[in-house]
Amino acid sequence: MSNRSFRLLFVLFLILIGLGQGLMRSPYFTVKEVQVLGTNQVNPEEVTALTGVLPGQNIFSLRTQTVVKAVSGHPWVQSIELVRQLPNKVLLHVTERKPLFIVPYRTSFLEIAADGVVLALRPTLTGTGQALPLVTGFSIQDEVRLGQRLPGEKVAVISDCLQGLPAEFLNQVAEIHLDQNHEITLYMLKGVQILLGEPVKLKQKLALLTGTWSELGAHGQMPASIDLRTGKEAVVRLK
């Protein structure tokens, strides 16, 4: 590289630094509005307080990584995206976790998300909360906190099973039971027992289950039990 080319690059570098500093100092890019989108369980004011994204800041001083880290411990916030609308508006797009099932906890119950995060504590099964499948066969006795991720193979098995069900079917599941051998049994709101067995070929079993359930419904039949433990066929016992 010639001395002349080096000098030109150096001058260009200084110009870019100057432009950057000018943008950081210009009142034209001072944040005037912060809008939080996508919240249902979380108060928007709580999001802005946690992130520290407030009017009066320079819009280019905001860092997505800082915002993500600030809300990482909140139980309901699964992810957050910072969007700058120049010159002076900031959008915070929040994706909330959703409760998937309930686990007994001492004398109460915990609402758990699909990724195993503890969302809320319920004093009773009934109340104003969403109707969710109750997990039986194990309970949580150790001290837990909201936002904590529950470890363990059982939590993963429960989550995989329930997430594999269509929404309209999931809404009818009252209980999911895991025995000592990790075999899964579902109990529907109408009292139907569904035997899934060990958590192997789970996708195949769930697809077989939904197909069988739809076929029974089309013929106006209500089963007493559906046995899918082989993963190859559904053995139906009618009421």
N, C-alpha and C positions, 0 to 999 in steps of 0.2 A: 504494500500500500504506500502510495506517495505521500509526502508531507502535506501536499495541498488537499488530498482526499481525507487525510486524517483530521486536518483543521476543519474541513467542512462538516465531517461527522461530529466533531466535538462541539462546533457551534450549534448544529441541529440538536444535539443532546441538551445543551444549555437552554435552548428555546423551549424544548419539550418540558424540561423541569420548570421553567418559568410559567408555562401555560398551566401545568398541573397545580402549582402553588396559587396561581390566580383563580382557578376553579375552586380550590379549597377555601379561598378567602372571600369569594364573591357573594354578596348578600342575595344575588339573583338565584342562587342554588341553595338557599336556606329552606329547610323543610317547613311547610306551612300546614300540611295535613297528613295524618297517618290513619290509614283505614285497615281494619282487621277483618278478613273474610274467612268464612268456613267454620266459624265457631258455633257450637250449640251448647256444649257442656262447660266450656271455658268462657269466662267473662273477657270481652275484648280489652277492657282496661287492665286486666291482669296480664294479658299478653304484652301490651306496650310497656307495662311496668317491669316485667321480667326482662324483656329485650333491651330496654333503655332507648328504644327508637321513639323519639319525641320531637315535637315541633321545636324549631330553633337551631337544630343541628345542620351542618352542611351535608347535603345529600350524598356527596362523594366520600364522606368520612365513614359511612356505614359499611360494615363488613358482614357478609352473609354467614361466614364461619362463626363470628361472634354471636350473631342472633341465634343460630342453630344450637350452639353450646349453652346459651342462656336458658333455653326451654327444654333441654334434654332430660331434665329430672322431673318434668311435669307429667303426671300419670296419663292425662288425657291427650297430650300433644304427641302425635306420632311423627309428624314432620312439619316444617315451616319453610316457606320460600319468601325471600325479600325481593320485591320488584320496585325499581325506581321509575316513576313517571315524571320525567323532566318537564319543568325545572324544579318543582318543589313539592311533589306528592310521592308518598311511599305506601305501597300495598304490602301487607303481611298475609300471605295465603297459608292458612292453617289446615292441616289434615288431622282430624281427631281419631283416636282409637274408639272402637265400639266394643261394648261388653259382649262376650260370647257364651260364658257359662258362669255358674255360681259354685263355690267350694265352701263346705263347712269350715268355720274357723272359731274354735273354742265355743262360746255361746252365741256366736253371730255367723255371718256369711260374707264371703268376699266375692265381688264382681271381678272377673278376670277377662282380659282381652285375648285375642287370638295369639299374640306373641308372648303370653304368659305374664304380662304386666298387671299388677294389682291396681284396679281403678277406683274402687269404692268399698266401703264397709256397710253392710246391711244388718240392722238389728234383728230383722225377721225376714222370712221368705216372701211374705206378702207385703204390699205397701204401694208406694207411688212409683217404684222402679219398674223397669221393663221386665216382662216375664221371660226368664231364661232357664235353660236346662240345669237341673241340680246334679252335681257330681256326687256319687256315693261310691264307697269302697276305699276312700282315703280322705283324710282331712289335714288341715294345716294347724299344727300346734305351736311351732316356733313363732317368735315375735316377727311380725312383718310390718312394713310401712307402705303407704300409698306410693306408687311409682316403682316399687321393687319388682323385678322379674323373677317369677317362681321357677326354680330349676327342676330338673327331673324328667325322666322318660314318660311318666304318666301324664304330665301336663301336655307334652308334645303329642301323645297318642290321642288324648281327648280333643285337642285343637284340630288335628288332622282329620279326625272322624267328623266332627261337627262342621268344619269348613267344607267338607266334601259333599254335604247335603244341600239340595236346592233350598232356597230361602223359604218357600211355601211349605216344605217338609220340615225344615228346622224349627219353624214356628210351632209345630205340633209335638215336638219332643219335650217331655216333662222331666225325664231323668236319664242320665247315662251312668251306668254302673261298670266299674272295673273290679274284677275279682283278684285274688292273690296271684293268679297266673296271667294277669293282664288281659283276660278275655273280656270282650265288650258286650254289654247288653243294653239296648235302648228300650225305654218305656214311654209310650205315646200318651197324650192327654186322654185318649179314649180307652186306655188300658191295654193296648196292643203291646205284646212283648216281641222284641226283635233281637235275635241272637246273631251277633256278628263274629263271635269267637275271637281268636288271636288277631292282633293287628297286622296280618299279612294279607296281601292281595286286597287291601282296603278299598282302593278305587274301584276294583272289579266288583267287590261286594256291594258297595254303595250304589253303583250303577245298576246292578241287579235288583237292589232294594227299591230304587225309585221306579224302575220299570214295572216291577211286580205290584207295587202300591198303586200305580196309575191304572194298571190292568184290572185290579180288584175294584177300584173305584168306578171304572167304566161299566162294570157288571153289577154295581150296587152291592158288593160283598164286603163284609167287615171281618178281617181275620182276628183270631185270638192270639196267634203267634206266627212269626215268619222266621224260619231257621236258614241262615245263610253261611253257616260255619264252614262249609266245604268250599265256598267261593265259586262253585260250578252250577249250582241250582238253588232255587228257593223252595223250601218245604213249607207249605202253608197249611195251617190248621184253622178252619173257619169257626166262628162263634156259633 
